[in-house]
Amino acid sequence: MNYRTIHRYNCTTLLLLLVVSLAAFSQTHVAKTKPTVKNKAKQAAISNVKTMFNRAESLNYGMNLSWLEQTWNKNILHDSSITDDDFVLLKKLGFKSIRLPVAFTHFEKNDIPLDSVLSRISGILATCKRYGFNLILDYHYGNLTNDNYLTETPHIIELWQKVAQAYIGESPTQLFFEIYNEPTVNDEIWKDAAYNIVQGIRKIDKKRTLLVGASNYNSIYELSRFVRLADENIIYSFHFYEPFFFTHQGAAWVGDQVSTTGVSFPYNEERFPPLNPKAKGTWGETNYDKYKNDGNEGSLMDKLKGYVKPWSDKYRVPVICTEYGAYNKADEYSRCRYIKAMRNTLKILNIPGMIWEYNSGFSIFDGKPGVDHLSDCMRDAIGYTNLKPL
């Protein structure tokens, strides 16, 4: 090989190296400044997941405001017992969000115009905004059944579309819709109904964050078998009143299964009452025998960690406990210990929670809502440790 051949070879080699280097630089440069469509989609998905978990967290330390779901009170829509003072108190006690159950179907059956119902809701929303609370508007006491779901689901959708239109201008970070409280229909029927309700709302409002629970009264067990819906803007809700034998003792509307009273939390063998004869042959007898194992904080953790947390992790979706509490037939100290145990458990699992309820049979107060009617043990249970606004 002569000098010219070598020289030509070297020049060619250098030229090729230069082209390769420029190509490599160009590719690196593009990768840094212009992510691929696939990477953009991945980043958007991660961002959306984070947004949804943040929105769920914004509902933590919540309180259910029992009022517009009280179908037994004929004049509830005109009841003025809830005032600004109640919101001042809730703020003082450290609560950050409000869940407002509304018996839409009840009002409709009694020929009360939706505009009148929305007027009261709007008043609560305005007060929440004034005091810095986020608000969940909950469709309570619906009539959906396995037999009527084909006709009732469109009816629910129509109602929600009217509500969605009324509040289309409200911030999706402050107002949330819970599409249906405690469905009792078959799992597959509920999944279909829930999907269609969500899609119906989306025709009006694409940005609103919705809350969806599972069947069997927002059961954690049904939630663990539920398949997440094809919508990225949903927080999944559940209710937790376990052990039911304790939390609903003496609740007449439930029936004989909870007729045994004097049940403490946690389980205390020396103070454990005899089974009420009315409970024999009911679930109350079964739960009576199980309570020595179920009546403790560890059992709460086992159930929430065993059913709720894995489901949330599997689908990478946020969950929230929109109801937990204990009926006031239980002794005050047991109720305090239960609420504190639930708050601790939810906190450990990073699950937001809302207490049921502010001002009725499950109320945290001993009498009319007020700091003076909040026992020392309940102050400790809800994390209120002083008399200064938080």
Phi, psi and chi 1 to 4 in degrees:
 res  aa     phi    psi   chi1   chi2   chi3   chi4
   1 MET       -  123.5 -176.3 -179.3  -66.8      -
   2 ASN   -85.6  179.3   58.9   29.8      -      -
   3 TYR   -61.9  -42.3  172.7   80.8      -      -
   4 ARG   -63.7  -40.6  -73.4 -175.8  178.4 -178.4
   5 THR   -62.6  -44.4  -57.7      -      -      -
   6 ILE   -62.9  -43.1  -65.3  173.1      -      -
   7 HIS   -63.7  -42.8  176.3   70.8      -      -
   8 ARG   -65.3  -40.2 -172.3  166.2   60.4 -110.2
   9 TYR   -62.3  -43.8  176.2   80.9      -      -
  10 ASN   -65.2  -40.6  -72.3  -18.5      -      -
  11 CYS   -65.2  -42.5  -72.8      -      -      -
  12 THR   -62.9  -43.3  -57.5      -      -      -
  13 THR   -61.1  -45.0  -58.0      -      -      -
  14 LEU   -62.2  -39.7  -71.0  173.2      -      -
  15 LEU   -64.9  -43.2 -178.9   60.0      -      -
  16 LEU   -62.5  -42.6  -73.1  171.4      -      -
  17 LEU   -61.6  -39.0  -71.0  172.9      -      -
  18 LEU   -65.4  -42.9  179.6   59.7      -      -
  19 VAL   -62.8  -45.5  170.0      -      -      -
  20 VAL   -61.3  -41.9  170.8      -      -      -
  21 SER   -64.3  -43.7  -62.6      -      -      -
  22 LEU   -64.1  -40.1  -73.7  173.0      -      -
  23 ALA   -63.1  -42.8      -      -      -      -
  24 ALA   -64.3  -42.7      -      -      -      -
  25 PHE   -63.0  -41.4  173.9   79.7      -      -
  26 SER   -63.4  -42.9  175.8      -      -      -
  27 GLN   -65.5  -41.8  -69.5  173.7   -1.6      -
  28 THR   -64.7  -41.5  -56.5      -      -      -
  29 HIS   -63.4  -44.0 -179.0   68.0      -      -
  30 VAL   -64.6  -41.4  169.5      -      -      -
  31 ALA   -62.1  -34.0      -      -      -      -
  32 LYS   -76.7  -39.0  -73.2 -176.7  178.3  178.7
  33 THR   -99.5  -22.2   60.0      -      -      -
  34 LYS  -132.9   86.0  -63.3 -179.2  180.0  179.0
  35 PRO   -58.4  150.7  -21.7   32.6      -      -
  36 THR   -66.4  164.5   63.6      -      -      -
  37 VAL   -58.8  -38.3  172.6      -      -      -
  38 LYS   -62.5  -44.5 -175.6  176.9 -179.7  179.8
  39 ASN   -66.4  -38.5  -74.0  -20.5      -      -
  40 LYS   -61.2  -43.9  -77.3 -175.6  177.6  179.8
  41 ALA   -63.9  -40.2      -      -      -      -
  42 LYS   -64.6  -43.9 -176.6  177.2  179.9  179.9
  43 GLN   -64.2  -39.5  -69.8  171.1   -2.6      -
  44 ALA   -64.4  -40.3      -      -      -      -
  45 ALA   -64.3  -42.8      -      -      -      -
  46 ILE   -63.3  -42.8  -67.8  172.4      -      -
  47 SER   -63.4  -40.3  176.8      -      -      -
  48 ASN   -66.9  -40.9 -177.3   70.0      -      -
  49 VAL   -60.6  -44.5  169.1      -      -      -
  50 LYS   -62.3  -42.2 -176.4  176.6 -179.9 -179.5
  51 THR   -59.8  -43.9  -64.9      -      -      -
  52 MET   -66.8  -40.3  -64.9  -48.5  -59.2      -
  53 PHE   -66.6  -35.5  -86.1   87.4      -      -
  54 ASN   -66.1  -39.4  -73.6  -18.7      -      -
  55 ARG   -66.9  -38.4  -73.7 -170.2 -177.9  177.7
  56 ALA   -63.1  -42.9      -      -      -      -
  57 GLU   -63.2  -31.4 -179.8   58.1   30.3      -
  58 SER   -66.7  -13.6   75.5      -      -      -
  59 LEU   -97.8    0.7  -62.0  171.1      -      -
  60 ASN   -66.3  160.4 -160.1   10.4      -      -
  61 TYR    54.2   53.0  -56.1  118.4      -      -
  62 GLY  -102.1  163.8      -      -      -      -
  63 MET  -133.9  135.7  174.8   61.4   74.4      -
  64 ASN   -82.6  125.8  -80.3  -89.9      -      -
  65 LEU   -96.4   91.4 -166.9   61.7      -      -
  66 SER   -67.8  119.9  179.0      -      -      -
  67 TRP  -168.5  -77.8 -179.9   32.2      -      -
  68 LEU   -77.3    5.0  -65.9 -178.7      -      -
  69 GLU  -102.5    1.4   92.4  -69.2   -5.0      -
  70 GLN   -80.7   80.5  -65.4 -179.3    7.9      -
  71 THR   -65.5  -20.1   58.4      -      -      -
  72 TRP   -77.2  -11.1   53.5   92.7      -      -
  73 ASN  -102.8  106.4 -174.7  -19.4      -      -
  74 LYS   -62.3  -25.3  -65.5 -178.7  179.7  179.5
  75 ASN  -109.1   22.9  -61.5  -49.2      -      -
  76 ILE   -61.2  -33.2 -168.1   61.5      -      -
  77 LEU   -65.0  -25.5 -165.2   64.0      -      -
  78 HIS  -101.4    4.9  -55.5  -70.5      -      -
  79 ASP   -69.6  131.9 -177.5  -87.2      -      -
  80 SER  -117.0   24.4   57.3      -      -      -
  81 SER   -73.1  -22.3   58.9      -      -      -
  82 ILE   -89.1  118.5  -58.4  -63.3      -      -
  83 THR  -128.3 -178.8   68.3      -      -      -
  84 ASP   -58.4  -31.3  -85.0   30.9      -      -
  85 ASP   -59.4  -33.9  -69.6  -17.9      -      -
  86 ASP   -67.3  -38.3  -64.9  -72.2      -      -
  87 PHE   -71.2  -35.4  -71.1   85.7      -      -
  88 VAL   -61.8  -43.0  171.0      -      -      -
  89 LEU   -64.2  -46.9  173.7   60.9      -      -
  90 LEU   -61.2  -38.6  -73.4  166.0      -      -
  91 LYS   -64.6  -42.6 -168.4   73.9  173.4  180.0
  92 LYS   -62.4  -35.1 -176.1  175.9 -175.1  178.7
  93 LEU   -81.4   -5.4  -64.4  178.1      -      -
  94 GLY    99.2    5.7      -      -      -      -
  95 PHE   -75.7  147.9  -67.8   98.6      -      -
  96 LYS  -121.2  -12.7  -61.8  179.0 -179.7  179.1
  97 SER  -146.5  158.2   62.4      -      -      -
  98 ILE  -125.5  136.6  -58.6  -66.9      -      -
  99 ARG  -110.4  125.0 -178.7  172.7  180.0 -103.4
 100 LEU  -113.0   98.9 -177.6   66.9      -      -
 101 PRO   -73.2  135.4  -13.2   28.5      -      -
 102 VAL  -130.9  128.1 -179.0      -      -      -
 103 ALA   -88.1   71.5      -      -      -      -
 104 PHE   -56.6  -44.2  -73.6  107.7      -      -
 105 THR   -62.4  -40.5  -58.1      -      -      -
 106 HIS   -60.8  -46.5  167.5   76.0      -      -
 107 PHE   -64.3  -39.8  -68.0  125.0      -      -
 108 GLU   -63.9  -43.4 -176.4  179.5   42.0      -
 109 LYS   -63.4  -27.5  -79.6 -172.7  173.8 -179.0
 110 ASN   -96.7   19.2  -73.6  -86.1      -      -
 111 ASP    56.8   34.1  -61.9  -40.0      -      -
 112 ILE   -92.9  119.9  -63.1  173.4      -      -
 113 PRO   -57.9  141.9  -21.8   33.3      -      -
 114 LEU   -59.1  -35.1  179.6   59.3      -      -
 115 ASP   -59.4  -35.2  -73.7  -14.0      -      -
 116 SER   -68.5  -39.1  -62.3      -      -      -
 117 VAL   -66.8  -45.0  179.5      -      -      -
 118 LEU   -64.3  -30.5  -65.9  179.8      -      -
 119 SER   -62.6  -42.3  177.0      -      -      -
 120 ARG   -68.6  -40.6  -62.9  -45.7  -57.2  -95.6
 121 ILE   -61.3  -43.4  -66.5  171.2      -      -
 122 SER   -62.2  -33.9  -64.8      -      -      -
 123 GLY   -65.0  -42.4      -      -      -      -
 124 ILE   -65.6  -42.1  -68.1  -66.6      -      -
 125 LEU   -61.0  -44.2  175.2   59.4      -      -
 126 ALA   -61.8  -39.3      -      -      -      -
 127 THR   -68.1  -40.3  -52.9      -      -      -
 128 CYS   -60.2  -43.3  -76.2      -      -      -
 129 LYS   -65.2  -36.6  -69.0  163.9   73.5  173.3
 130 ARG   -66.1  -34.5 -170.6  157.6   59.3 -112.1
 131 TYR  -106.0    5.8  -69.4  100.9      -      -
 132 GLY    81.9   28.3      -      -      -      -
 133 PHE   -98.7  141.8  -68.8  101.0      -      -
 134 ASN   -83.5  151.4  -70.3  -27.6      -      -
 135 LEU  -127.0  131.5  177.1   66.5      -      -
 136 ILE  -104.4  123.3  -62.0  173.6      -      -
 137 LEU   -96.3  117.3 -176.0   57.6      -      -
 138 ASP  -113.3  129.0  164.1   52.4      -      -
 139 TYR   -79.7  102.8 -172.2  107.7      -      -
 140 HIS  -106.4  148.6 -139.5   75.2      -      -
 141 TYR    54.3   55.9  -68.2  138.6      -      -
 142 GLY   -81.2  174.9      -      -      -      -
 143 ASN  -112.4   20.8  -72.9  -28.3      -      -
 144 LEU   -69.4  127.8 -172.2   68.3      -      -
 145 THR  -133.6  170.6   68.3      -      -      -
 146 ASN   -64.1  -26.7  -71.5  -29.9      -      -
 147 ASP   -86.6  -29.1  -64.5  -33.4      -      -
 148 ASN  -111.3    7.0   72.7    5.1      -      -
 149 TYR   -61.8  -27.3   77.5   97.6      -      -
 150 LEU   -68.1  -28.4  -71.2  175.7      -      -
 151 THR  -100.9  -30.3   54.8      -      -      -
 152 GLU   -77.3  -35.5 -174.5   64.8   16.7      -
 153 THR   -58.8  -47.9  -58.9      -      -      -
 154 PRO   -59.5  -33.1  -25.1   35.4      -      -
 155 HIS   -66.1  -42.5 -169.3   69.2      -      -
 156 ILE   -63.5  -41.8  -63.1  169.9      -      -
 157 ILE   -60.9  -44.8  -67.5  171.2      -      -
 158 GLU   -59.9  -42.7 -177.8 -177.7    6.6      -
 159 LEU   -62.9  -47.6 -179.2  -78.3      -      -
 160 TRP   -63.7  -34.9  -93.7  122.9      -      -
 161 GLN   -66.0  -35.7  -72.1 -179.7  -26.3      -
 162 LYS   -67.7  -42.1  -68.4  176.5 -179.4  177.1
 163 VAL   -65.1  -44.7  174.5      -      -      -
 164 ALA   -60.4  -41.0      -      -      -      -
 165 GLN   -65.3  -38.0 -171.9   62.7   58.7      -
 166 ALA   -64.3  -30.9      -      -      -      -
 167 TYR  -116.1   23.8  -64.3  109.5      -      -
 168 ILE   -60.0  -27.9 -168.9   67.4      -      -
 169 GLY   -86.9   -4.5      -      -      -      -
 170 GLU   -79.9  146.1  -62.9  -64.9  -23.7      -
 171 SER   -62.3  131.5  169.0      -      -      -
 172 PRO   -69.9   -9.4   25.0  -33.7      -      -
 173 THR   -91.2   -5.4   63.3      -      -      -
 174 GLN  -119.9  -28.6 -169.6  160.9   43.7      -
 175 LEU  -120.2  127.2  177.0   63.6      -      -
 176 PHE  -122.2  151.7  -59.2   72.2      -      -
 177 PHE  -113.7  125.6  -65.9  161.0      -      -
 178 GLU  -101.6  113.3 -172.2  165.1    6.7      -
 179 ILE   -68.4  -26.2   68.5  168.3      -      -
 180 TYR  -169.4  128.6 -162.5   92.0      -      -
 181 ASN   -87.4  128.8 -179.5   71.4      -      -
 182 GLU    47.3   62.6  -64.3 -170.7  -15.6      -
 183 PRO   -62.6  145.4   23.5  -33.8      -      -
 184 THR  -120.4    7.9   57.5      -      -      -
 185 VAL   -80.4  171.0  -66.2      -      -      -
 186 ASN   -53.8  146.5  174.5  -84.8      -      -
 187 ASP   -54.0  -48.1  -70.2   -6.9      -      -
 188 GLU   -67.8  -38.0  -71.0  -57.9  -46.2      -
 189 ILE   -63.3  -43.1  -71.7  176.5      -      -
 190 TRP   -66.2  -40.9  171.7 -121.6      -      -
 191 LYS   -58.7  -43.5 -179.0 -176.9  175.4 -177.4
 192 ASP   -66.3  -44.2 -177.8   67.0      -      -
 193 ALA   -64.5  -45.1      -      -      -      -
 194 ALA   -60.4  -44.0      -      -      -      -
 195 TYR   -60.2  -44.0  174.4   78.1      -      -
 196 ASN   -70.4  -34.2  -78.5  -72.2      -      -
 197 ILE   -65.0  -44.8  -65.9  169.3      -      -
 198 VAL   -60.0  -47.4  168.9      -      -      -
 199 GLN   -63.7  -34.3  -68.4  -55.6  -56.7      -
 200 GLY   -64.8  -41.9      -      -      -      -
 201 ILE   -66.3  -37.7  -65.1  172.9      -      -
 202 ARG   -64.6  -22.5  -70.4  -69.2  177.6 -118.9
 203 LYS   -67.6  -23.1  -69.9 -179.5  179.3  179.0
 204 ILE  -103.2  -45.4  -55.1  -62.6      -      -
 205 ASP  -133.2  109.8 -169.4  -22.6      -      -
 206 LYS   -89.2  -12.2  -60.5 -173.9 -174.8  -54.9
 207 LYS  -103.2  -16.7  -63.9 -177.6  179.1 -179.9
 208 ARG   -66.7  133.4 -172.5   73.9   48.2 -161.3
 209 THR   -80.0  127.9  -63.7      -      -      -
 210 LEU  -108.1  150.0  -52.8  177.5      -      -
 211 LEU  -110.2  131.7  -83.8   70.6      -      -
 212 VAL  -133.1  128.7  178.0      -      -      -
 213 GLY  -108.9  175.3      -      -      -      -
 214 ALA   -93.4  176.3      -      -      -      -
 215 SER   -75.7 -175.0   58.3      -      -      -
 216 ASN    56.2   50.1 -166.1   20.4      -      -
 217 TYR    66.4   43.4  -57.9   92.8      -      -
 218 ASN    60.5   40.5  -74.2   78.0      -      -
 219 SER   -67.7  142.1  162.3      -      -      -
 220 ILE   -70.0  -28.6   63.2  169.5      -      -
 221 TYR   -72.9  -40.7  -52.1  108.2      -      -
 222 GLU   -70.1  -34.5  -58.0  -52.3  -34.4      -
 223 LEU   -60.6  -39.7  178.6   64.9      -      -
 224 SER   -65.5  -18.2   71.0      -      -      -
 225 ARG  -104.7   -3.2  -67.1 -174.0  -79.3  -91.4
 226 PHE   -76.1  149.3 -162.3   61.3      -      -
 227 VAL  -107.1  125.9  178.1      -      -      -
 228 ARG   -54.4  147.7   60.3  158.5  -65.3  175.6
 229 LEU   -80.8  159.5  -58.5  179.4      -      -
 230 ALA   -81.2   63.5      -      -      -      -
 231 ASP  -152.1  130.9 -170.9  -68.5      -      -
 232 GLU   -86.9   -5.9  -58.9  -62.6  -35.2      -
 233 ASN  -113.1   52.6 -161.9    2.6      -      -
 234 ILE  -129.7  137.9  -67.3  176.8      -      -
 235 ILE  -108.0  132.4  -61.9  169.4      -      -
 236 TYR   -95.3  128.9  -68.8   85.9      -      -
 237 SER  -107.5  156.1   61.9      -      -      -
 238 PHE  -148.3  159.8   65.8   92.5      -      -
 239 HIS  -113.4  146.6  -66.1  172.8      -      -
 240 PHE  -136.8  108.7 -165.2   88.0      -      -
 241 TYR  -126.0   34.8  -70.9  106.7      -      -
 242 GLU   -97.9  143.7  -62.8 -159.5   19.4      -
 243 PRO   -74.3  125.2   24.3  -30.3      -      -
 244 PHE   -57.2  -32.6 -164.4   77.9      -      -
 245 PHE   -57.2  -34.2  178.5   73.7      -      -
 246 PHE   -87.5  -52.3  164.7   74.8      -      -
 247 THR   -65.6  -26.6   64.1      -      -      -
 248 HIS  -114.7   17.8  -78.9   67.3      -      -
 249 GLN   -58.2  132.7   60.7 -176.0  -71.0      -
 250 GLY    79.7    4.3      -      -      -      -
 251 ALA   -79.5  102.7      -      -      -      -
 252 ALA   -59.8  -34.6      -      -      -      -
 253 TRP   -69.0  -16.9   68.2   91.3      -      -
 254 VAL   -81.1  -34.7  176.8      -      -      -
 255 GLY   114.5 -169.8      -      -      -      -
 256 ASP   -66.6  -21.8  -69.8  -19.5      -      -
 257 GLN   -62.4  -23.2   65.1  165.2  -48.8      -
 258 VAL  -111.3   24.2  -68.0      -      -      -
 259 SER   -74.2  -16.3   57.7      -      -      -
 260 THR   -76.5  119.3  -56.8      -      -      -
 261 THR  -116.2  173.1   57.8      -      -      -
 262 GLY    84.6   15.8      -      -      -      -
 263 VAL   -84.2  123.1 -178.4      -      -      -
 264 SER   -96.7  161.5   62.2      -      -      -
 265 PHE  -129.4  129.1 -175.8   88.6      -      -
 266 PRO   -73.1  176.8   28.2  -35.2      -      -
 267 TYR   -56.5  132.6  168.6   76.7      -      -
 268 ASN  -129.9  109.7 -174.6  -43.2      -      -
 269 GLU   -58.2  -40.2 -176.7  178.0    6.9      -
 270 GLU   -69.0  -29.6  -65.3 -179.8   -2.9      -
 271 ARG  -103.7    4.6  -64.6  178.9   54.7 -163.6
 272 PHE   -69.8  124.1 -161.9   49.6      -      -
 273 PRO   -76.8  161.3   30.9  -36.6      -      -
 274 PRO   -70.4  155.3   25.3  -34.1      -      -
 275 LEU   -66.6  130.8  177.4   70.7      -      -
 276 ASN   -65.6  129.9 -171.2  -46.2      -      -
 277 PRO   -53.6  -29.2  -26.6   34.6      -      -
 278 LYS   -64.5  -24.9  -67.9 -179.4  180.0  179.5
 279 ALA   -83.3   -9.5      -      -      -      -
 280 LYS   -63.1  134.2  -71.6 -174.2  176.5 -179.5
 281 GLY    82.1    4.6      -      -      -      -
 282 THR  -113.5  177.6   70.7      -      -      -
 283 TRP   -61.3  -22.5  -81.6  107.9      -      -
 284 GLY   -62.7  -32.2      -      -      -      -
 285 GLU   -72.1  -42.0 -176.8  172.4   14.1      -
 286 THR   -61.8  -45.9  -58.0      -      -      -
 287 ASN   -70.1  -26.8  -67.3  -28.5      -      -
 288 TYR   -61.4  -44.8 -179.7   89.8      -      -
 289 ASP   -70.4  -28.5  -65.1  -28.0      -      -
 290 LYS   -86.2  -13.0  -68.2  169.8   56.7  179.2
 291 TYR   -64.4  -29.8 -169.4   67.0      -      -
 292 LYS   -62.1  -23.6   61.6 -177.0  177.1 -178.8
 293 ASN   -97.2  -31.2  -63.7  -41.6      -      -
 294 ASP   -87.6  -23.9  -73.8  -10.7      -      -
 295 GLY   -85.4   62.0      -      -      -      -
 296 ASN  -159.1  164.2   57.1   75.6      -      -
 297 GLU   -65.2  -33.3 -173.4  169.6  -11.8      -
 298 GLY   -61.9  -35.0      -      -      -      -
 299 SER   -67.8  -37.2  178.3      -      -      -
 300 LEU   -60.7  -46.0  -52.2 -177.2      -      -
 301 MET   -62.8  -44.9  173.1   63.1   77.8      -
 302 ASP   -58.9  -41.2  -71.0  -15.6      -      -
 303 LYS   -73.2  -45.0  -69.8  172.2 -178.1  176.0
 304 LEU   -69.9  -38.7  -69.0  172.4      -      -
 305 LYS   -73.8  -27.9 -170.7  175.8 -179.5  180.0
 306 GLY   -85.4  -27.8      -      -      -      -
 307 TYR  -116.3  -43.6  -69.5   93.6      -      -
 308 VAL   -83.5  -51.6  177.3      -      -      -
 309 LYS   -60.7  -46.8 -167.3   63.9  174.7  174.7
 310 PRO   -60.8  -36.4  -22.2   33.7      -      -
 311 TRP   -66.4  -43.7 -172.2   85.9      -      -
 312 SER   -61.4  -43.0  173.3      -      -      -
 313 ASP   -67.5  -38.5  -67.6  -18.0      -      -
 314 LYS   -60.6  -46.0  174.1 -177.7  177.0 -179.7
 315 TYR   -97.0   -2.7  -70.4  108.8      -      -
 316 ARG    54.7   48.7  -62.8  178.2   67.6 -137.1
 317 VAL  -126.7  148.1  -66.6      -      -      -
 318 PRO   -78.4  150.0   27.7  -33.7      -      -
 319 VAL  -126.0  158.4  -67.7      -      -      -
 320 ILE  -146.4  140.0 -179.8  173.0      -      -
 321 CYS   -90.1  102.3 -179.6      -      -      -
 322 THR   -85.7   -5.6   49.7      -      -      -
 323 GLU  -149.5  127.2  -70.0 -172.9   21.0      -
 324 TYR  -154.9  150.6   71.4   89.7      -      -
 325 GLY   164.5 -173.3      -      -      -      -
 326 ALA  -143.2  136.9      -      -      -      -
 327 TYR   -65.8  151.2 -171.1   47.1      -      -
 328 ASN   -77.3    8.3   61.4   15.1      -      -
 329 LYS   -79.1  -16.8  -67.9  -62.2 -177.8 -178.1
 330 ALA   -77.1  155.3      -      -      -      -
 331 ASP   -69.1  153.3   71.1   87.1      -      -
 332 GLU   -58.1  -43.8  178.5   70.0   12.8      -
 333 TYR   -67.3  -35.8  -69.6  101.4      -      -
 334 SER   -68.0  -39.8  -70.6      -      -      -
 335 ARG   -62.4  -42.3  -65.4 -178.6   70.3 -137.4
 336 CYS   -60.9  -46.7  -68.1      -      -      -
 337 ARG   -64.5  -35.4  -72.0 -169.0  -72.0  -94.9
 338 TYR   -67.7  -48.4  179.6   80.3      -      -
 339 ILE   -63.5  -40.2  -71.0  175.2      -      -
 340 LYS   -64.4  -41.9 -175.9  172.9 -177.1  176.9
 341 ALA   -63.2  -40.1      -      -      -      -
 342 MET   -66.2  -43.6  -84.8  -60.8  -61.8      -
 343 ARG   -61.1  -43.0  -82.9  173.2   54.3   92.6
 344 ASN   -64.4  -43.9  -71.7  -18.8      -      -
 345 THR   -64.4  -47.3  -57.5      -      -      -
 346 LEU   -62.1  -38.6  -68.8  169.6      -      -
 347 LYS   -64.2  -44.0 -176.8  176.6 -179.0  179.6
 348 ILE   -61.0  -38.2  -69.3  170.6      -      -
 349 LEU   -88.2    0.9  -63.4  175.0      -      -
 350 ASN    57.7   42.1  -68.3  -44.1      -      -
 351 ILE  -111.9  121.7  -62.0  174.6      -      -
 352 PRO   -64.3  152.5  -18.0   30.6      -      -
 353 GLY  -142.6  154.6      -      -      -      -
 354 MET  -134.8  130.1  -50.4 -173.6   81.4      -
 355 ILE   -80.6  138.4  -65.8  175.3      -      -
 356 TRP  -106.9  107.6 -177.6  -82.8      -      -
 357 GLU  -160.7 -178.4   61.7 -168.9  -40.5      -
 358 TYR   -81.6  -46.2  177.1   65.4      -      -
 359 ASN  -142.7   31.4   56.9  -24.1      -      -
 360 SER  -139.6 -144.0 -164.2      -      -      -
 361 GLY   -62.8  -22.6      -      -      -      -
 362 PHE  -103.4   11.6  -74.8   67.8      -      -
 363 SER   -55.1  145.0  174.4      -      -      -
 364 ILE   -78.7   -9.3   61.5  173.4      -      -
 365 PHE   -96.0  152.6  -57.8   99.4      -      -
 366 ASP   -97.9   78.5 -178.0   16.7      -      -
 367 GLY   113.9 -154.2      -      -      -      -
 368 LYS   -62.7  138.3 -177.3  179.8  178.6 -179.8
 369 PRO   -53.2  129.9  -29.1   37.0      -      -
 370 GLY   171.0  153.4      -      -      -      -
 371 VAL   -58.7  -36.6  172.0      -      -      -
 372 ASP   -67.0  -18.9  -67.3  -19.3      -      -
 373 HIS  -105.2   21.8  -67.1  152.9      -      -
 374 LEU  -110.7  112.8 -163.6   64.4      -      -
 375 SER   -64.5  160.3   66.8      -      -      -
 376 ASP   -60.2  -39.4  -71.5  -17.5      -      -
 377 CYS   -70.5  -32.6   73.9      -      -      -
 378 MET   -73.7  -35.1 -169.8   61.6   76.5      -
 379 ARG   -58.4  -43.8  -66.3 -174.5 -170.1 -163.1
 380 ASP   -66.3  -39.0  176.3   60.1      -      -
 381 ALA   -63.1  -39.7      -      -      -      -
 382 ILE   -92.8   -0.2   65.6  172.6      -      -
 383 GLY    84.7   19.4      -      -      -      -
 384 TYR   -97.2  113.7  178.7   67.8      -      -
 385 THR  -116.0   -0.8   56.5      -      -      -
 386 ASN  -151.8  176.8   57.8   64.1      -      -
 387 LEU   -98.5    7.7  -63.7  179.0      -      -
 388 LYS   -92.4  144.2  -62.7  178.1 -178.7  179.4
 389 PRO   -56.7  137.6  -23.3   34.0      -      -
 390 LEU   -83.6      -  -61.5 -178.8      -      -
